[in-house]
Amino acid sequence: MVIETVAAGAIAFLSPYLAEAGKSFAKKVGEGVEEKTAAIYQSIKKKFAGDTDAERTLALVEAKPESDARRSSLAEVLVDKM
């Protein structure tokens, strides 16, 4: 249950970053948070590398980060990877 909570929290935390990927996210939340968020995001991308389903799930969230269903799917993938 703890892993699921961590995964859901990570997705909620990363959602704004995913929505703003490639944009000036630092203006909204500050550089320190942006750097930590970017590091978490890059760690997830690295962990997903080579796993077609995981990469596709992440891409779907990147395309529509406001989707609860897509974020939930990504959280499930994170739990599996943890």
Biopython code that builds the backbone (N, CA, C, O; Angstrom):
import numpy as np
from Bio.PDB.StructureBuilder import StructureBuilder

atoms = [
    (1, "MET", "N", (0.822, -1.190, 0.000)),
    (1, "MET", "CA", (0.000, 0.000, 0.000)),
    (1, "MET", "C", (0.865, 1.251, 0.000)),
    (1, "MET", "O", (0.494, 2.251, -0.615)),
    (2, "VAL", "N", (2.005, 1.217, 0.673)),
    (2, "VAL", "CA", (2.882, 2.379, 0.730)),
    (2, "VAL", "C", (3.430, 2.694, -0.654)),
    (2, "VAL", "O", (3.513, 3.863, -1.032)),
    (3, "ILE", "N", (3.802, 1.680, -1.410)),
    (3, "ILE", "CA", (4.341, 1.900, -2.751)),
    (3, "ILE", "C", (3.302, 2.569, -3.637)),
    (3, "ILE", "O", (3.634, 3.479, -4.397)),
    (4, "GLU", "N", (2.068, 2.140, -3.552)),
    (4, "GLU", "CA", (1.001, 2.736, -4.346)),
    (4, "GLU", "C", (0.818, 4.205, -3.981)),
    (4, "GLU", "O", (0.599, 5.041, -4.858)),
    (5, "THR", "N", (0.906, 4.520, -2.695)),
    (5, "THR", "CA", (0.769, 5.901, -2.241)),
    (5, "THR", "C", (1.919, 6.762, -2.758)),
    (5, "THR", "O", (1.705, 7.896, -3.188)),
    (6, "VAL", "N", (3.128, 6.227, -2.716)),
    (6, "VAL", "CA", (4.296, 6.947, -3.225)),
    (6, "VAL", "C", (4.156, 7.172, -4.723)),
    (6, "VAL", "O", (4.418, 8.270, -5.212)),
    (7, "ALA", "N", (3.748, 6.153, -5.449)),
    (7, "ALA", "CA", (3.588, 6.281, -6.897)),
    (7, "ALA", "C", (2.524, 7.314, -7.240)),
    (7, "ALA", "O", (2.735, 8.150, -8.119)),
    (8, "ALA", "N", (1.396, 7.268, -6.566)),
    (8, "ALA", "CA", (0.327, 8.240, -6.824)),
    (8, "ALA", "C", (0.801, 9.650, -6.499)),
    (8, "ALA", "O", (0.502, 10.593, -7.232)),
    (9, "GLY", "N", (1.536, 9.794, -5.409)),
    (9, "GLY", "CA", (2.072, 11.101, -5.041)),
    (9, "GLY", "C", (3.070, 11.614, -6.063)),
    (9, "GLY", "O", (3.078, 12.801, -6.388)),
    (10, "ALA", "N", (3.907, 10.727, -6.567)),
    (10, "ALA", "CA", (4.887, 11.119, -7.581)),
    (10, "ALA", "C", (4.191, 11.594, -8.843)),
    (10, "ALA", "O", (4.608, 12.587, -9.439)),
    (11, "ILE", "N", (3.147, 10.911, -9.257)),
    (11, "ILE", "CA", (2.408, 11.305, -10.461)),
    (11, "ILE", "C", (1.746, 12.660, -10.239)),
    (11, "ILE", "O", (1.790, 13.523, -11.116)),
    (12, "ALA", "N", (1.141, 12.849, -9.088)),
    (12, "ALA", "CA", (0.501, 14.135, -8.801)),
    (12, "ALA", "C", (1.533, 15.259, -8.796)),
    (12, "ALA", "O", (1.272, 16.351, -9.299)),
    (13, "PHE", "N", (2.690, 14.990, -8.233)),
    (13, "PHE", "CA", (3.755, 15.980, -8.173)),
    (13, "PHE", "C", (4.312, 16.293, -9.556)),
    (13, "PHE", "O", (4.625, 17.444, -9.859)),
    (14, "LEU", "N", (4.434, 15.270, -10.388)),
    (14, "LEU", "CA", (5.028, 15.440, -11.716)),
    (14, "LEU", "C", (4.061, 15.978, -12.764)),
    (14, "LEU", "O", (4.499, 16.479, -13.800)),
    (15, "SER", "N", (2.780, 15.887, -12.524)),
    (15, "SER", "CA", (1.803, 16.296, -13.536)),
    (15, "SER", "C", (2.042, 17.695, -14.096)),
    (15, "SER", "O", (2.015, 17.863, -15.316)),
    (16, "PRO", "N", (2.274, 18.701, -13.263)),
    (16, "PRO", "CA", (2.532, 20.026, -13.843)),
    (16, "PRO", "C", (3.792, 20.043, -14.701)),
    (16, "PRO", "O", (3.849, 20.730, -15.720)),
    (17, "TYR", "N", (4.798, 19.283, -14.282)),
    (17, "TYR", "CA", (6.036, 19.229, -15.064)),
    (17, "TYR", "C", (5.776, 18.581, -16.418)),
    (17, "TYR", "O", (6.263, 19.052, -17.446)),
    (18, "LEU", "N", (5.015, 17.512, -16.410)),
    (18, "LEU", "CA", (4.700, 16.842, -17.665)),
    (18, "LEU", "C", (3.934, 17.771, -18.597)),
    (18, "LEU", "O", (4.149, 17.767, -19.809)),
    (19, "ALA", "N", (3.052, 18.555, -18.031)),
    (19, "ALA", "CA", (2.262, 19.483, -18.837)),
    (19, "ALA", "C", (3.126, 20.593, -19.398)),
    (19, "ALA", "O", (2.822, 21.138, -20.460)),
    (20, "GLU", "N", (4.183, 20.932, -18.713)),
    (20, "GLU", "CA", (5.029, 22.046, -19.115)),
    (20, "GLU", "C", (6.376, 21.604, -19.672)),
    (20, "GLU", "O", (7.283, 22.422, -19.823)),
    (21, "ALA", "N", (6.511, 20.316, -19.978)),
    (21, "ALA", "CA", (7.787, 19.813, -20.489)),
    (21, "ALA", "C", (8.272, 20.686, -21.632)),
    (21, "ALA", "O", (7.541, 20.956, -22.584)),
    (22, "GLY", "N", (9.505, 21.117, -21.520)),
    (22, "GLY", "CA", (10.090, 21.960, -22.540)),
    (22, "GLY", "C", (9.778, 23.437, -22.385)),
    (22, "GLY", "O", (10.301, 24.255, -23.142)),
    (23, "LYS", "N", (8.937, 23.803, -21.422)),
    (23, "LYS", "CA", (8.585, 25.208, -21.196)),
    (23, "LYS", "C", (9.262, 25.702, -19.929)),
    (23, "LYS", "O", (9.967, 24.944, -19.262)),
    (24, "SER", "N", (9.063, 26.904, -19.610)),
    (24, "SER", "CA", (9.710, 27.503, -18.449)),
    (24, "SER", "C", (8.942, 27.183, -17.176)),
    (24, "SER", "O", (8.233, 28.029, -16.632)),
    (25, "PHE", "N", (9.088, 25.989, -16.726)),
    (25, "PHE", "CA", (8.424, 25.519, -15.519)),
    (25, "PHE", "C", (8.943, 26.265, -14.291)),
    (25, "PHE", "O", (8.213, 26.441, -13.315)),
    (26, "ALA", "N", (10.193, 26.701, -14.337)),
    (26, "ALA", "CA", (10.808, 27.371, -13.191)),
    (26, "ALA", "C", (10.056, 28.624, -12.785)),
    (26, "ALA", "O", (10.041, 28.970, -11.604)),
    (27, "LYS", "N", (9.441, 29.302, -13.712)),
    (27, "LYS", "CA", (8.712, 30.529, -13.400)),
    (27, "LYS", "C", (7.539, 30.256, -12.471)),
    (27, "LYS", "O", (7.154, 31.127, -11.691)),
    (28, "LYS", "N", (6.975, 29.078, -12.540)),
    (28, "LYS", "CA", (5.802, 28.756, -11.746)),
    (28, "LYS", "C", (6.138, 28.292, -10.331)),
    (28, "LYS", "O", (5.446, 28.658, -9.381)),
    (29, "VAL", "N", (7.166, 27.510, -10.186)),
    (29, "VAL", "CA", (7.404, 26.907, -8.876)),
    (29, "VAL", "C", (8.813, 27.110, -8.325)),
    (29, "VAL", "O", (9.116, 26.659, -7.221)),
    (30, "GLY", "N", (9.644, 27.759, -9.055)),
    (30, "GLY", "CA", (10.995, 28.011, -8.569)),
    (30, "GLY", "C", (11.992, 27.000, -9.077)),
    (30, "GLY", "O", (11.671, 25.834, -9.308)),
    (31, "GLU", "N", (13.199, 27.472, -9.244)),
    (31, "GLU", "CA", (14.238, 26.639, -9.840)),
    (31, "GLU", "C", (14.565, 25.394, -9.028)),
    (31, "GLU", "O", (14.776, 24.328, -9.606)),
    (32, "GLY", "N", (14.612, 25.498, -7.718)),
    (32, "GLY", "CA", (14.963, 24.343, -6.892)),
    (32, "GLY", "C", (13.994, 23.197, -7.071)),
    (32, "GLY", "O", (14.401, 22.046, -7.227)),
    (33, "VAL", "N", (12.721, 23.509, -7.050)),
    (33, "VAL", "CA", (11.698, 22.480, -7.234)),
    (33, "VAL", "C", (11.761, 21.942, -8.654)),
    (33, "VAL", "O", (11.612, 20.740, -8.872)),
    (34, "GLU", "N", (11.979, 22.820, -9.616)),
    (34, "GLU", "CA", (12.069, 22.370, -11.009)),
    (34, "GLU", "C", (13.215, 21.377, -11.174)),
    (34, "GLU", "O", (13.061, 20.347, -11.831)),
    (35, "GLU", "N", (14.351, 21.684, -10.583)),
    (35, "GLU", "CA", (15.499, 20.786, -10.713)),
    (35, "GLU", "C", (15.208, 19.426, -10.093)),
    (35, "GLU", "O", (15.543, 18.396, -10.678)),
    (36, "LYS", "N", (14.594, 19.409, -8.924)),
    (36, "LYS", "CA", (14.260, 18.136, -8.270)),
    (36, "LYS", "C", (13.213, 17.374, -9.076)),
    (36, "LYS", "O", (13.309, 16.158, -9.241)),
    (37, "THR", "N", (12.220, 18.094, -9.572)),
    (37, "THR", "CA", (11.173, 17.465, -10.364)),
    (37, "THR", "C", (11.758, 16.887, -11.644)),
    (37, "THR", "O", (11.439, 15.763, -12.029)),
    (38, "ALA", "N", (12.613, 17.659, -12.298)),
    (38, "ALA", "CA", (13.255, 17.189, -13.525)),
    (38, "ALA", "C", (14.092, 15.944, -13.248)),
    (38, "ALA", "O", (14.114, 15.019, -14.061)),
    (39, "ALA", "N", (14.776, 15.914, -12.114)),
    (39, "ALA", "CA", (15.589, 14.750, -11.759)),
    (39, "ALA", "C", (14.718, 13.515, -11.544)),
    (39, "ALA", "O", (15.059, 12.421, -11.994)),
    (40, "ILE", "N", (13.597, 13.695, -10.858)),
    (40, "ILE", "CA", (12.668, 12.573, -10.643)),
    (40, "ILE", "C", (12.122, 12.087, -11.985)),
    (40, "ILE", "O", (12.083, 10.888, -12.262)),
    (41, "TYR", "N", (11.706, 13.041, -12.806)),
    (41, "TYR", "CA", (11.157, 12.708, -14.120)),
    (41, "TYR", "C", (12.188, 11.954, -14.965)),
    (41, "TYR", "O", (11.857, 10.950, -15.596)),
    (42, "GLN", "N", (13.416, 12.428, -14.980)),
    (42, "GLN", "CA", (14.463, 11.761, -15.758)),
    (42, "GLN", "C", (14.752, 10.362, -15.208)),
    (42, "GLN", "O", (15.031, 9.442, -15.976)),
    (43, "SER", "N", (14.687, 10.198, -13.891)),
    (43, "SER", "CA", (14.876, 8.871, -13.296)),
    (43, "SER", "C", (13.793, 7.905, -13.748)),
    (43, "SER", "O", (14.061, 6.743, -14.055)),
    (44, "ILE", "N", (12.562, 8.409, -13.784)),
    (44, "ILE", "CA", (11.454, 7.571, -14.238)),
    (44, "ILE", "C", (11.642, 7.203, -15.711)),
    (44, "ILE", "O", (11.489, 6.041, -16.087)),
    (45, "LYS", "N", (11.974, 8.191, -16.543)),
    (45, "LYS", "CA", (12.193, 7.910, -17.965)),
    (45, "LYS", "C", (13.299, 6.880, -18.152)),
    (45, "LYS", "O", (13.183, 5.987, -18.991)),
    (46, "LYS", "N", (14.363, 7.000, -17.378)),
    (46, "LYS", "CA", (15.483, 6.061, -17.468)),
    (46, "LYS", "C", (15.032, 4.658, -17.062)),
    (46, "LYS", "O", (15.388, 3.672, -17.707)),
    (47, "LYS", "N", (14.255, 4.580, -15.997)),
    (47, "LYS", "CA", (13.765, 3.287, -15.515)),
    (47, "LYS", "C", (12.834, 2.634, -16.544)),
    (47, "LYS", "O", (12.797, 1.410, -16.666)),
    (48, "PHE", "N", (12.088, 3.459, -17.279)),
    (48, "PHE", "CA", (11.145, 2.954, -18.275)),
    (48, "PHE", "C", (11.808, 2.595, -19.597)),
    (48, "PHE", "O", (11.199, 1.910, -20.419)),
    (49, "ALA", "N", (13.032, 3.038, -19.820)),
    (49, "ALA", "CA", (13.721, 2.825, -21.093)),
    (49, "ALA", "C", (13.757, 1.339, -21.449)),
    (49, "ALA", "O", (14.153, 0.500, -20.640)),
    (50, "GLY", "N", (13.345, 1.043, -22.648)),
    (50, "GLY", "CA", (13.340, -0.330, -23.125)),
    (50, "GLY", "C", (12.059, -1.088, -22.843)),
    (50, "GLY", "O", (11.857, -2.180, -23.374)),
    (51, "ASP", "N", (11.196, -0.533, -22.023)),
    (51, "ASP", "CA", (9.909, -1.148, -21.713)),
    (51, "ASP", "C", (8.846, -0.393, -22.522)),
    (51, "ASP", "O", (8.409, 0.689, -22.131)),
    (52, "THR", "N", (8.448, -0.964, -23.626)),
    (52, "THR", "CA", (7.541, -0.297, -24.559)),
    (52, "THR", "C", (6.244, 0.144, -23.890)),
    (52, "THR", "O", (5.783, 1.264, -24.112)),
    (53, "ASP", "N", (5.655, -0.721, -23.080)),
    (53, "ASP", "CA", (4.398, -0.370, -22.415)),
    (53, "ASP", "C", (4.579, 0.800, -21.450)),
    (53, "ASP", "O", (3.756, 1.715, -21.418)),
    (54, "ALA", "N", (5.645, 0.770, -20.674)),
    (54, "ALA", "CA", (5.904, 1.854, -19.723)),
    (54, "ALA", "C", (6.180, 3.161, -20.453)),
    (54, "ALA", "O", (5.674, 4.212, -20.062)),
    (55, "GLU", "N", (6.983, 3.096, -21.514)),
    (55, "GLU", "CA", (7.284, 4.302, -22.288)),
    (55, "GLU", "C", (6.016, 4.881, -22.915)),
    (55, "GLU", "O", (5.831, 6.098, -22.947)),
    (56, "ARG", "N", (5.155, 4.010, -23.406)),
    (56, "ARG", "CA", (3.900, 4.453, -24.018)),
    (56, "ARG", "C", (2.980, 5.091, -22.970)),
    (56, "ARG", "O", (2.340, 6.108, -23.239)),
    (57, "THR", "N", (2.918, 4.500, -21.795)),
    (57, "THR", "CA", (2.090, 5.050, -20.723)),
    (57, "THR", "C", (2.583, 6.439, -20.331)),
    (57, "THR", "O", (1.780, 7.351, -20.137)),
    (58, "LEU", "N", (3.887, 6.601, -20.216)),
    (58, "LEU", "CA", (4.456, 7.907, -19.887)),
    (58, "LEU", "C", (4.156, 8.917, -20.991)),
    (58, "LEU", "O", (3.821, 10.067, -20.708)),
    (59, "ALA", "N", (4.275, 8.495, -22.236)),
    (59, "ALA", "CA", (3.986, 9.391, -23.369)),
    (59, "ALA", "C", (2.523, 9.839, -23.354)),
    (59, "ALA", "O", (2.222, 10.990, -23.670)),
    (60, "LEU", "N", (1.625, 8.939, -22.992)),
    (60, "LEU", "CA", (0.207, 9.300, -22.917)),
    (60, "LEU", "C", (-0.041, 10.355, -21.845)),
    (60, "LEU", "O", (-0.839, 11.271, -22.045)),
    (61, "VAL", "N", (0.638, 10.228, -20.716)),
    (61, "VAL", "CA", (0.486, 11.224, -19.655)),
    (61, "VAL", "C", (1.111, 12.549, -20.086)),
    (61, "VAL", "O", (0.566, 13.614, -19.796)),
    (62, "GLU", "N", (2.234, 12.492, -20.767)),
    (62, "GLU", "CA", (2.863, 13.712, -21.271)),
    (62, "GLU", "C", (1.924, 14.443, -22.229)),
    (62, "GLU", "O", (1.862, 15.673, -22.230)),
    (63, "ALA", "N", (1.203, 13.685, -23.037)),
    (63, "ALA", "CA", (0.294, 14.279, -24.017)),
    (63, "ALA", "C", (-0.962, 14.868, -23.373)),
    (63, "ALA", "O", (-1.519, 15.849, -23.866)),
    (64, "LYS", "N", (-1.398, 14.264, -22.275)),
    (64, "LYS", "CA", (-2.629, 14.728, -21.621)),
    (64, "LYS", "C", (-2.495, 14.552, -20.099)),
    (64, "LYS", "O", (-3.141, 13.684, -19.512)),
    (65, "PRO", "N", (-1.657, 15.376, -19.472)),
    (65, "PRO", "CA", (-1.369, 15.188, -18.046)),
    (65, "PRO", "C", (-2.540, 15.453, -17.112)),
    (65, "PRO", "O", (-2.507, 15.044, -15.952)),
    (66, "GLU", "N", (-3.566, 16.125, -17.596)),
    (66, "GLU", "CA", (-4.732, 16.384, -16.737)),
    (66, "GLU", "C", (-5.656, 15.171, -16.624)),
    (66, "GLU", "O", (-6.602, 15.190, -15.837)),
    (67, "SER", "N", (-5.394, 14.123, -17.398)),
    (67, "SER", "CA", (-6.231, 12.926, -17.393)),
    (67, "SER", "C", (-5.957, 12.067, -16.153)),
    (67, "SER", "O", (-4.864, 11.526, -15.981)),
    (68, "ASP", "N", (-6.970, 11.958, -15.302)),
    (68, "ASP", "CA", (-6.839, 11.120, -14.110)),
    (68, "ASP", "C", (-6.593, 9.663, -14.486)),
    (68, "ASP", "O", (-5.813, 8.974, -13.829)),
    (69, "ALA", "N", (-7.246, 9.201, -15.525)),
    (69, "ALA", "CA", (-7.092, 7.805, -15.947)),
    (69, "ALA", "C", (-5.667, 7.519, -16.401)),
    (69, "ALA", "O", (-5.101, 6.477, -16.073)),
    (70, "ARG", "N", (-5.091, 8.452, -17.158)),
    (70, "ARG", "CA", (-3.718, 8.260, -17.624)),
    (70, "ARG", "C", (-2.731, 8.328, -16.467)),
    (70, "ARG", "O", (-1.774, 7.556, -16.419)),
    (71, "ARG", "N", (-2.958, 9.245, -15.538)),
    (71, "ARG", "CA", (-2.072, 9.341, -14.372)),
    (71, "ARG", "C", (-2.183, 8.083, -13.518)),
    (71, "ARG", "O", (-1.187, 7.612, -12.970)),
    (72, "SER", "N", (-3.381, 7.544, -13.405)),
    (72, "SER", "CA", (-3.583, 6.313, -12.654)),
    (72, "SER", "C", (-2.830, 5.155, -13.305)),
    (72, "SER", "O", (-2.208, 4.346, -12.616)),
    (73, "SER", "N", (-2.888, 5.079, -14.620)),
    (73, "SER", "CA", (-2.161, 4.033, -15.342)),
    (73, "SER", "C", (-0.659, 4.169, -15.118)),
    (73, "SER", "O", (0.041, 3.175, -14.926)),
    (74, "LEU", "N", (-0.175, 5.399, -15.143)),
    (74, "LEU", "CA", (1.245, 5.627, -14.916)),
    (74, "LEU", "C", (1.635, 5.238, -13.492)),
    (74, "LEU", "O", (2.708, 4.676, -13.273)),
    (75, "ALA", "N", (0.779, 5.533, -12.537)),
    (75, "ALA", "CA", (1.042, 5.144, -11.154)),
    (75, "ALA", "C", (1.153, 3.622, -11.032)),
    (75, "ALA", "O", (2.006, 3.119, -10.301)),
    (76, "GLU", "N", (0.301, 2.895, -11.739)),
    (76, "GLU", "CA", (0.367, 1.437, -11.736)),
    (76, "GLU", "C", (1.692, 0.942, -12.289)),
    (76, "GLU", "O", (2.292, 0.014, -11.748)),
    (77, "VAL", "N", (2.143, 1.565, -13.367)),
    (77, "VAL", "CA", (3.430, 1.183, -13.959)),
    (77, "VAL", "C", (4.561, 1.468, -12.979)),
    (77, "VAL", "O", (5.477, 0.659, -12.830)),
    (78, "LEU", "N", (4.496, 2.622, -12.309)),
    (78, "LEU", "CA", (5.523, 2.949, -11.316)),
    (78, "LEU", "C", (5.557, 1.923, -10.186)),
    (78, "LEU", "O", (6.629, 1.516, -9.738)),
    (79, "VAL", "N", (4.386, 1.514, -9.735)),
    (79, "VAL", "CA", (4.331, 0.492, -8.683)),
    (79, "VAL", "C", (4.989, -0.786, -9.153)),
    (79, "VAL", "O", (5.752, -1.404, -8.410)),
    (80, "ASP", "N", (4.703, -1.186, -10.370)),
    (80, "ASP", "CA", (5.322, -2.406, -10.916)),
    (80, "ASP", "C", (6.840, -2.272, -10.989)),
    (80, "ASP", "O", (7.562, -3.231, -10.719)),
    (81, "LYS", "N", (7.316, -1.103, -11.348)),
    (81, "LYS", "CA", (8.751, -0.878, -11.493)),
    (81, "LYS", "C", (9.454, -0.765, -10.144)),
    (81, "LYS", "O", (10.651, -1.030, -10.040)),
    (82, "MET", "N", (8.708, -0.370, -9.109)),
    (82, "MET", "CA", (9.313, -0.244, -7.782)),
    (82, "MET", "C", (9.515, -1.617, -7.186)),
    (82, "MET", "O", (10.014, -1.737, -6.067)),
]
sb = StructureBuilder()
sb.init_structure("model")
sb.init_model(0)
sb.init_chain("A")
sb.init_seg("    ")
for serial, (resi, resn, name, xyz) in enumerate(atoms, 1):
    if name == "N":
        sb.init_residue(resn, " ", resi, " ")
    sb.init_atom(name, np.array(xyz, "f"), 0.0, 1.0, " ", f" {name:<3s}", serial, name[0])
structure = sb.get_structure()
